[in-house]
Amino acid sequence: MPTDIGDFDKRVLIRRWQDVPDSGFGIEQTFDAGTKVWARIDPVSSGVFFGSKQTETPVTHRFTVRRSNLVNEVTVTGEHVIEHLSLRYRVRRTIALEGRRDRLAIDTELLGAI
């Protein structure tokens, strides 16, 4: 299904996620300031969802964004999360959408509320 520029109606924040040791021998999650972008958010089909469960990299939602120098398949990786409406999603993969160089599809897994 083609994506028109008007379909990007959700403001999301793409942030880099790092786990760092804390002083109590635990792990603390840290996130950078991130990049705000306009996106389209779609739940994935049941076939994609159950297929991804079998490979132990679940995918629950797809974010479609405009590709740029800051947001592309090299700069947005599995070390990133996307935040929207107090929900956090882990990035699983990024690909050029429909073979177009100006759109990026980001497959994610819903982690839960922030």
DSSP file (Angstrom, degrees, kcal/mol; ACC not computed):
  #  RESIDUE AA STRUCTURE BP1 BP2  ACC     N-H-->O    O-->H-N    N-H-->O    O-->H-N    TCO  KAPPA ALPHA  PHI   PSI    X-CA   Y-CA   Z-CA
    1    1 A M              0   0    0      0, 0.0    97,-0.0     0, 0.0     0, 0.0   0.000 360.0 360.0 360.0 122.7    0.0    0.0    0.0
    2    2 A P        -     0   0    0      0, 0.0     2,-0.6     0, 0.0    96,-0.0  -0.257 360.0-135.7 -62.7 147.9    1.6    3.3   -1.0
    3    3 A T        -     0   0    0     94,-0.1     2,-0.2     3,-0.0    94,-0.0  -0.930  15.8-158.5-109.6 118.8    2.4    5.8    1.7
    4    4 A D    >   -     0   0    0     -2,-0.6     3,-2.0     1,-0.1     4,-0.3  -0.611  30.6-113.9 -91.1 156.2    1.5    9.4    1.1
    5    5 A I  G >  S+     0   0    0      1,-0.3     3,-1.3    -2,-0.2    -1,-0.1   0.816 116.0  63.0 -59.6 -30.9    3.2   12.2    3.0
    6    6 A G  G 3  S+     0   0    0      1,-0.3    -1,-0.3     3,-0.0    -3,-0.0   0.646  88.4  71.2 -68.7 -14.8   -0.1   13.0    4.6
    7    7 A D  G <  S+     0   0    0     -3,-2.0     2,-1.8     1,-0.1    -1,-0.3   0.669  73.1  90.2 -75.2 -15.9   -0.1    9.6    6.3
    8    8 A F    <   +     0   0    0     -3,-1.3    32,-0.3    -4,-0.3    -1,-0.1  -0.600  48.2 139.2 -82.0  85.0    2.7   10.7    8.6
    9    9 A D        +     0   0    0     -2,-1.8     2,-0.4    30,-0.6    -1,-0.2   0.281  40.9  81.0-116.8   8.7    0.4   11.9   11.3
   10   10 A K  E     -A   39   0A   0     29,-2.1    29,-2.9    -3,-0.1     2,-0.6  -0.965  67.0-140.9-119.4 132.7    2.1   10.7   14.5
   11   11 A R  E     +A   38   0A   0     -2,-0.4     2,-0.3    27,-0.2    27,-0.2  -0.829  32.3 175.6 -91.8 120.1    5.0   12.5   16.2
   12   12 A V  E     -A   37   0A   0     25,-2.8    25,-2.3    -2,-0.6     2,-0.5  -0.814  26.8-133.5-124.4 162.8    7.5    9.9   17.5
   13   13 A L  E     -AB  36  83A   0     70,-2.1    70,-2.6    -2,-0.3     2,-0.6  -0.976  11.3-157.8-120.5 121.3   10.9   10.0   19.2
   14   14 A I  E     +AB  35  82A   0     21,-2.7    21,-2.2    -2,-0.5     2,-0.3  -0.886  22.6 178.1 -99.2 121.6   13.7    7.7   18.0
   15   15 A R  E     - B   0  81A   0     66,-2.7    66,-2.8    -2,-0.6     2,-0.4  -0.942  31.0-120.4-129.1 146.1   16.3    7.3   20.8
   16   16 A R  E     - B   0  80A   0     -2,-0.3    16,-1.7    64,-0.2     2,-0.4  -0.697  30.4-149.3 -82.6 135.0   19.5    5.2   21.2
   17   17 A W  E     +G   31   0B   0     62,-3.7     2,-0.4    -2,-0.4    14,-0.2  -0.899  18.1 176.5-111.2 130.4   19.3    2.8   24.1
   18   18 A Q  E     -G   30   0B   0     12,-2.8    12,-3.2    -2,-0.4     2,-0.6  -0.996  22.2-146.1-132.6 141.3   22.3    1.7   26.2
   19   19 A D  E     -G   29   0B   0     -2,-0.4    10,-0.2    10,-0.2    -2,-0.0  -0.931  26.6-179.8-100.7 123.5   22.6   -0.5   29.2
   20   20 A V  E     -G   28   0B   0      8,-2.9     8,-3.4    -2,-0.6     2,-0.1  -0.946  32.0-103.5-125.4 146.6   25.4    0.7   31.5
   21   21 A P  E     -G   27   0B   0      0, 0.0     6,-0.2     0, 0.0     2,-0.2  -0.386  35.8-151.3 -65.4 141.5   26.6   -0.8   34.9
   22   22 A D    >   -     0   0    0      4,-2.0     3,-1.3    -2,-0.1     4,-0.1  -0.587  31.5 -97.0-106.2 177.0   25.4    1.1   37.9
   23   23 A S  T 3  S+     0   0    0      1,-0.3     4,-0.0    -2,-0.2    -1,-0.0   0.671 118.8  61.6 -69.6 -16.4   27.1    1.4   41.3
   24   24 A G  T 3  S-     0   0    0      1,-0.0    -1,-0.3     0, 0.0     3,-0.1   0.073 120.6-101.2 -97.5  24.7   25.0   -1.4   42.8
   25   25 A F  S <  S+     0   0    0     -3,-1.3     2,-0.1     1,-0.2    -2,-0.1   0.726  91.1 109.2  63.7  24.6   26.3   -4.1   40.4
   26   26 A G  S    S-     0   0    0     -4,-0.1    -4,-2.0    -6,-0.0     2,-0.4  -0.370  72.0 -98.0-110.7-165.4   23.1   -3.8   38.3
   27   27 A I  E     -G   21   0B   0     -6,-0.2     2,-0.5    -2,-0.1    -8,-0.0  -0.962  25.6-159.4-122.1 136.3   22.3   -2.4   34.9
   28   28 A E  E     -G   20   0B   0     -8,-3.4    -8,-2.9    -2,-0.4     2,-0.4  -0.962  15.4-135.3-116.0 131.9   20.8    1.0   34.2
   29   29 A Q  E     -G   19   0B   0     -2,-0.5     2,-0.3   -10,-0.2   -10,-0.2  -0.722  25.7-174.9 -85.1 130.3   19.1    1.8   31.0
   30   30 A T  E     -G   18   0B   0    -12,-3.2   -12,-2.8    -2,-0.4     2,-0.4  -0.940   6.8-165.1-125.2 150.4   20.0    5.1   29.5
   31   31 A F  E     -G   17   0B   0     -2,-0.3   -14,-0.2   -14,-0.2    49,-0.1  -0.985  17.7-126.5-133.9 141.7   18.6    6.9   26.4
   32   32 A D        -     0   0    0    -16,-1.7   -14,-0.0    -2,-0.4     0, 0.0  -0.212  41.5 -92.9 -76.9 178.2   19.9    9.8   24.3
   33   33 A A        -     0   0    0      1,-0.1    -1,-0.1   -18,-0.1   -18,-0.0   0.812  67.1-157.0 -64.8 -30.0   17.9   12.9   23.6
   34   34 A G        -     0   0    0    -21,-0.1     2,-0.4     1,-0.1   -19,-0.2  -0.097  13.3 -80.0  85.6 178.6   16.7   11.3   20.4
   35   35 A T  E     -A   14   0A   0    -21,-2.2   -21,-2.7    35,-0.0     2,-0.4  -0.993  32.8-140.0-126.5 124.7   15.3   12.6   17.1
   36   36 A K  E     +A   13   0A   0     -2,-0.4     2,-0.3   -23,-0.2   -23,-0.2  -0.724  31.9 164.7 -86.7 132.2   11.7   13.6   16.7
   37   37 A V  E     -A   12   0A   0    -25,-2.3   -25,-2.8    -2,-0.4     2,-0.4  -0.956  39.5-109.4-140.9 159.2   10.1   12.6   13.4
   38   38 A W  E     +A   11   0A   0     -2,-0.3    28,-0.6   -27,-0.2     2,-0.3  -0.739  47.3 174.0 -87.0 140.0    6.6   12.3   11.8
   39   39 A A  E     -AC  10  65A   0    -29,-2.9   -29,-2.1    -2,-0.4   -30,-0.6  -0.935  35.7-130.9-143.7 162.4    5.5    8.7   11.3
   40   40 A R  E     - C   0  64A   0     24,-2.1    24,-2.7    -2,-0.3     2,-0.5  -0.961  28.2-154.8-109.6 136.6    2.8    6.4   10.3
   41   41 A I  E     + C   0  63A   0     -2,-0.4    22,-0.2    22,-0.2   -32,-0.0  -0.961  17.3 170.6-119.6 128.2    2.2    3.5   12.8
   42   42 A D  E     - C   0  62A   0     20,-2.4    20,-3.3    -2,-0.5     2,-0.2  -0.999  32.5-124.3-134.0 136.9    0.6    0.2   11.8
   43   43 A P  E     - C   0  61A   0      0, 0.0    18,-0.3     0, 0.0     2,-0.1  -0.535  39.6-113.8 -69.5 148.2    0.2   -3.1   13.6
   44   44 A V        -     0   0    0     16,-2.0    63,-0.0    -2,-0.2    18,-0.0  -0.402  34.5 -92.9 -80.8 162.8    1.7   -5.9   11.7
   45   45 A S     >  -     0   0    0      1,-0.1     4,-2.6    -2,-0.1     5,-0.1  -0.259  34.4-110.4 -68.8 161.3   -0.4   -8.7   10.2
   46   46 A S  H  > S+     0   0    0      1,-0.2     4,-2.8     2,-0.2     5,-0.3   0.849 118.5  57.1 -63.5 -33.0   -0.9  -11.9   12.2
   47   47 A G  H  > S+     0   0    0      2,-0.2     4,-2.1     1,-0.2    -1,-0.2   0.925 110.2  42.9 -63.1 -44.6    1.3  -13.8    9.7
   48   48 A V  H  > S+     0   0    0      2,-0.2     4,-2.4     1,-0.2    11,-0.2   0.918 114.7  51.6 -65.5 -43.8    4.2  -11.5   10.3
   49   49 A F  H  X S+     0   0    0     -4,-2.6     4,-1.5     1,-0.2    10,-0.3   0.951 115.0  39.6 -59.8 -52.2    3.7  -11.5   14.1
   50   50 A F  H  X S+     0   0    0     -4,-2.8     4,-1.2     1,-0.2    -1,-0.2   0.847 114.4  54.2 -70.8 -32.8    3.6  -15.3   14.4
   51   51 A G  H  X S+     0   0    0     -4,-2.1     4,-0.7    -5,-0.3    -1,-0.2   0.891 108.7  49.1 -64.2 -39.2    6.5  -15.7   11.9
   52   52 A S  H  <>S+     0   0    0     -4,-2.4     5,-1.9     1,-0.2     3,-0.4   0.818 104.0  60.1 -71.3 -29.4    8.6  -13.3   13.9
   53   53 A K  H ><5S+     0   0    0     -4,-1.5     3,-1.2     1,-0.2    -1,-0.2   0.864  99.6  57.4 -63.6 -35.1    7.8  -15.2   17.2
   54   54 A Q  H 3<5S+     0   0    0     -4,-1.2    -1,-0.2     1,-0.3    -2,-0.2   0.792 107.8  46.2 -67.4 -27.6    9.3  -18.3   15.7
   55   55 A T  T 3<5S-     0   0    0     -4,-0.7    -1,-0.3    -3,-0.4    -2,-0.2   0.351 112.8-120.5 -95.4   5.9   12.6  -16.6   15.1
   56   56 A E  T < 5S+     0   0    0     -3,-1.2    -3,-0.2    -4,-0.2    -2,-0.1   0.727  88.8 102.6  60.7  25.7   12.5  -15.1   18.6
   57   57 A T      < -     0   0    0     -5,-1.9    -1,-0.1     2,-0.0    -4,-0.1  -0.645  64.7-156.7-129.0  75.2   12.6  -11.5   17.3
   58   58 A P        -     0   0    0      0, 0.0     2,-0.5     0, 0.0    -9,-0.1  -0.198   7.7-162.2 -60.5 140.3    9.0  -10.5   17.7
   59   59 A V        +     0   0    0    -10,-0.3    50,-0.3   -11,-0.2    -7,-0.2  -0.992  21.1 160.2-122.2 124.9    7.6   -7.7   15.6
   60   60 A T        +     0   0    0     48,-3.1   -16,-2.0    -2,-0.5     2,-0.3   0.687  62.4  23.6-114.8 -29.5    4.3   -6.1   16.6
   61   61 A H  E     -CD  43 108A   0     47,-1.6    47,-3.0   -18,-0.3     2,-0.5  -0.966  57.8-144.8-141.2 153.8    4.3   -2.7   14.8
   62   62 A R  E     -CD  42 107A   0    -20,-3.3   -20,-2.4    -2,-0.3     2,-0.5  -0.985  11.4-160.5-120.8 127.9    5.7   -1.0   11.8
   63   63 A F  E     -CD  41 106A   0     43,-2.7    43,-3.2    -2,-0.5     2,-0.5  -0.912   5.3-159.2-103.0 130.1    6.6    2.7   11.8
   64   64 A T  E     +CD  40 105A   0    -24,-2.7   -24,-2.1    -2,-0.5     2,-0.3  -0.955  21.7 166.2-110.3 126.9    7.0    4.4    8.4
   65   65 A V  E     -CD  39 104A   0     39,-2.5    39,-2.7    -2,-0.5     2,-0.4  -0.852  43.1 -90.3-133.7 166.7    9.0    7.5    8.3
   66   66 A R  E     - D   0 103A   0    -28,-0.6    37,-0.3    -2,-0.3     2,-0.2  -0.670  46.5-122.7 -76.7 131.2   10.7    9.9    5.9
   67   67 A R        +     0   0    0     35,-1.9     2,-0.2    -2,-0.4     5,-0.2  -0.563  44.7 154.6 -76.7 137.6   14.3    8.8    5.2
   68   68 A S        -     0   0    0      3,-2.7    35,-0.0    -2,-0.2    -1,-0.0  -0.849  60.2 -86.3-147.7-178.1   16.9   11.4    5.9
   69   69 A N  S    S+     0   0    0     -2,-0.2     3,-0.2     1,-0.2     6,-0.1   0.825 129.9  41.8 -65.5 -30.6   20.6   11.6    6.8
   70   70 A L  S    S+     0   0    0      1,-0.2     2,-0.5     5,-0.0    -1,-0.2   0.771 119.8  43.3 -85.3 -28.6   19.7   11.3   10.5
   71   71 A V  S    S+     0   0    0     -5,-0.1    -3,-2.7     4,-0.1     2,-0.3  -0.895  80.8 113.4-126.3 101.2   17.1    8.6   10.1
   72   72 A N  S  > S-     0   0    0     -2,-0.5     4,-2.1    -5,-0.2     3,-0.1  -0.897  79.0 -80.0-153.4-179.0   18.0    5.7    7.7
   73   73 A E  T  4 S+     0   0    0     -2,-0.3    21,-0.2     1,-0.2    23,-0.0   0.626 126.8  46.5 -69.1 -11.7   18.7    2.0    7.7
   74   74 A V  T  4 S+     0   0    0      3,-0.1    -1,-0.2     1,-0.1    -3,-0.0   0.807 115.8  41.5 -93.2 -37.6   22.3    2.6    8.9
   75   75 A T  T  4 S+     0   0    0      1,-0.1     2,-0.6    -3,-0.1    -2,-0.2   0.718 107.6  62.1 -88.0 -21.3   21.6    5.1   11.7
   76   76 A V  S  < S+     0   0    0     -4,-2.1     2,-0.2     4,-0.0    -1,-0.1  -0.923  72.9 149.0-108.5 113.2   18.5    3.4   13.2
   77   77 A T    >   -     0   0    0     -2,-0.6     3,-1.6    16,-0.1    14,-0.2  -0.555  65.3 -72.2-129.7-171.8   19.4   -0.1   14.5
   78   78 A G  T 3  S+     0   0    0      1,-0.3    13,-0.1    -2,-0.2    -2,-0.0   0.539 121.6  72.0 -65.3  -7.1   18.5   -2.6   17.1
   79   79 A E  T 3  S+     0   0    0     11,-0.1   -62,-3.7     2,-0.0     2,-0.3   0.262  90.9  80.3 -89.1  11.4   20.2   -0.3   19.6
   80   80 A H  E <   -B   16   0A   0     -3,-1.6    11,-2.3   -64,-0.3     2,-0.3  -0.803  57.9-162.1-119.4 158.5   17.3    2.1   19.3
   81   81 A V  E     -BE  15  90A   0    -66,-2.8   -66,-2.7    -2,-0.3     2,-0.4  -0.913  13.3-139.8-128.2 160.1   13.8    2.5   20.6
   82   82 A I  E     -BE  14  89A   0      7,-2.6     7,-2.6    -2,-0.3     2,-0.4  -0.987  15.7-158.6-120.1 134.0   10.8    4.5   19.4
   83   83 A E  E     +BE  13  88A   0    -70,-2.6   -70,-2.1    -2,-0.4     2,-0.3  -0.935  18.9 160.4-116.2 135.7    8.6    6.3   21.9
   84   84 A H  E >   - E   0  87A   0      3,-2.2     3,-1.4    -2,-0.4   -72,-0.1  -0.931  67.9 -11.5-154.6 127.4    5.0    7.4   21.2
   85   85 A L  T 3  S-     0   0    0     -2,-0.3     3,-0.1     1,-0.3   -73,-0.0   0.886 127.9 -51.2  50.1  48.3    2.1    8.2   23.6
   86   86 A S  T 3  S+     0   0    0      1,-0.2    28,-2.3    27,-0.1     2,-0.4   0.684 115.3 115.7  64.5  21.1    4.0    6.9   26.6
   87   87 A L  E <   -EF  84 113A   0     -3,-1.4    -3,-2.2    26,-0.3     2,-0.4  -0.923  53.0-149.0-116.8 147.5    4.7    3.5   24.9
   88   88 A R  E     -EF  83 112A   0     24,-2.7    23,-2.8    -2,-0.4    24,-1.3  -0.956   9.8-169.3-120.0 135.6    8.2    2.3   24.0
   89   89 A Y  E     -EF  82 110A   0     -7,-2.6    -7,-2.6    -2,-0.4     2,-0.4  -0.976  17.7-134.9-123.9 134.0    9.0    0.0   21.0
   90   90 A R  E     -EF  81 109A   0     19,-2.8    19,-2.2    -2,-0.4     2,-0.3  -0.753  26.0-120.6 -88.1 132.5   12.3   -1.8   20.4
   91   91 A V  E     + F   0 108A   0    -11,-2.3    17,-0.2    -2,-0.4   -11,-0.2  -0.570  33.4 173.6 -73.1 130.0   13.6   -1.5   16.9
   92   92 A R  E     -     0   0A   0     15,-3.2     2,-0.3     1,-0.4    16,-0.2   0.751  63.1 -18.6-105.0 -38.5   14.1   -4.9   15.2
   93   93 A R  E     - F   0 107A   0     14,-1.5    14,-2.3   -16,-0.1    -1,-0.4  -0.977  50.9-145.3-164.4 158.5   15.0   -3.9   11.7
   94   94 A T  E     + F   0 106A   0     -2,-0.3     2,-0.3    12,-0.2    12,-0.2  -0.993  22.6 169.1-130.1 139.3   14.9   -1.1    9.2
   95   95 A I  E     - F   0 105A   0     10,-2.4    10,-3.3    -2,-0.4     2,-0.3  -0.981  43.1 -94.8-144.9 154.4   14.3   -1.3    5.4
   96   96 A A  E >   - F   0 104A   0     -2,-0.3     3,-0.7     8,-0.2     2,-0.4  -0.558  51.9-118.4 -66.5 131.8   13.6    1.0    2.5
   97   97 A L  G >  S-     0   0    0      6,-1.6     3,-2.8     3,-0.3     6,-0.2  -0.612  79.4 -17.6 -83.4 128.9    9.9    0.9    2.0
   98   98 A E  G 3  S-     0   0    0     -2,-0.4    -1,-0.2     1,-0.3     3,-0.1   0.768 120.1 -65.0  52.4  31.2    8.5   -0.4   -1.2
   99   99 A G  G <  S+     0   0    0     -3,-0.7    -1,-0.3     1,-0.3     2,-0.3   0.541 102.5 135.9  72.7   6.1   11.8    0.0   -2.9
  100  100 A R    <   -     0   0    0     -3,-2.8     3,-0.4     1,-0.1    -3,-0.3  -0.647  51.7-149.2 -89.1 144.8   11.7    3.8   -2.5
  101  101 A R  S    S+     0   0    0     -2,-0.3    -1,-0.1     1,-0.2    -3,-0.1   0.539  93.3  57.8 -87.4  -7.2   14.7    5.7   -1.2
  102  102 A D  S    S+     0   0    0     -5,-0.2   -35,-1.9   -36,-0.1     2,-0.4   0.457  99.1  63.1-103.3  -1.3   12.6    8.4    0.5
  103  103 A R  E     -D   66   0A   0     -3,-0.4    -6,-1.6   -37,-0.3     2,-0.4  -0.948  61.4-162.9-124.9 145.3   10.6    6.2    2.9
  104  104 A L  E     -DF  65  96A   0    -39,-2.7   -39,-2.5    -2,-0.4     2,-0.5  -0.993   7.2-152.4-129.2 130.6   11.9    3.9    5.7
  105  105 A A  E     -DF  64  95A   0    -10,-3.3   -10,-2.4    -2,-0.4     2,-0.6  -0.894  10.3-166.3-100.8 129.0   10.0    1.1    7.3
  106  106 A I  E     -DF  63  94A   0    -43,-3.2   -43,-2.7    -2,-0.5     2,-0.4  -0.944   7.0-154.3-118.4 109.2   11.0    0.4   10.9
  107  107 A D  E     +DF  62  93A   0    -14,-2.3   -15,-3.2    -2,-0.6   -14,-1.5  -0.691  24.7 177.6 -84.1 133.6    9.8   -2.9   12.3
  108  108 A T  E     -DF  61  91A   0    -47,-3.0   -48,-3.1    -2,-0.4   -47,-1.6  -0.840  31.1-131.2-135.3 166.2    9.5   -2.9   16.1
  109  109 A E  E     - F   0  90A   0    -19,-2.2   -19,-2.8   -50,-0.3     2,-0.4  -0.990  31.4-121.8-118.8 126.8    8.4   -4.9   19.2
  110  110 A L  E     - F   0  89A   0     -2,-0.5   -21,-0.2   -21,-0.2     3,-0.1  -0.547  28.9-179.9 -68.4 120.1    6.1   -3.2   21.7
  111  111 A L  E     -     0   0A   0    -23,-2.8     2,-0.3    -2,-0.4   -22,-0.2   0.786  42.0-114.0 -90.8 -32.1    7.9   -3.2   25.1
  112  112 A G  E     - F   0  88A   0    -24,-1.3   -24,-2.7     2,-0.0    -1,-0.3  -0.861  53.5 -12.2 132.7-166.7    5.2   -1.5   27.1
  113  113 A A  E       F   0  87A   0     -2,-0.3   -26,-0.3   -26,-0.2   -27,-0.1  -0.354 360.0 360.0 -72.3 148.7    4.5    1.7   29.0
  114  114 A I              0   0    0    -28,-2.3    -1,-0.1    -2,-0.1   -27,-0.1   0.426 360.0 360.0 -84.2 360.0    7.3    4.1   29.8
